[in-house]
Amino acid sequence: MAFKISATKVAAPKFKQNLAGLGERMGKALETASNMAASMIEQRGRADIASAGGFQGEWIGGLKVQAEKVGQKNMRISMTHSDPRVAIFEKGGVVKGKPLMWIPLSGTDAVGVRPKDYGGLYSVNNPGQKRPLLFSIKDKQPKYFGIEQVTQPKRFHLAEIQKSVMANFRQLFDQAFRGH
């Protein structure tokens, strides 16, 4: 398909004048719409992480979404997270221990503390028990149990949020182009 506009010598200067700032205006609208989309994705993504339960602080604040210029005419929106473990919560899957994962027993002071940071633990591995336990040397109470693997369900919806916002990018662009 070809598209050609021709104008008389009298109309051509007026036509050029009308189009003169259009490219710059479109570039600014693209940049504004990209920044708006990035902000919306980040805000909704952080709310999604917070609503997943048990995710605070760096889990929420670690999500970064940026709009950046690529060359002179293109924009890119990128989403990153400071914690690489975010992928398992985004997709779900199996997490395997090396050889075991140590899970804190609920209701103990070990909740939220990694075994290596707890200090003063010893292992009890009774043949009749299904899972080995780590006990505190201090109070002689069980603090962690060992498992080989755990299946983590999908808890975050970051890709869906990104797709939803970008599906409405045209409206963001139109809004920015019209100056609203």
C-alpha angles and dihedrals in degrees: 000000000000129000122197131176119194127182135185119256089256095052097039098079091050091047092050091048091053092051096042098094097030096093093050091045091051091049091052091047091051091051093046093047091048091051090048092050092048091050092049093048092049094047094047092042092053090048089051092052091048092049092052089078128241095036116115141149112001092019089063099032093043092073111096126180119185137181112210137175116251108196117324102306109028136077129202127199113205130186121202137166128208092223116066090203088075089088094069091053091047095051106017122224146136122311114200127205124231088249094321137008114222112220119193116239110245116250093031130107087248093076108114093012123104113230092241089056096044095070129203101051131149130189127241116192110178114185092227093055122087095216133032118243135213114217129197114248089210101056100011090232126134113257107168139022125208126232132174096225144349130209110229116202122218107274105163127061101195097135091051091050091051092049092047094052093044091050085066096044092111090062091048090050093047090049092050093044092053091047098241 
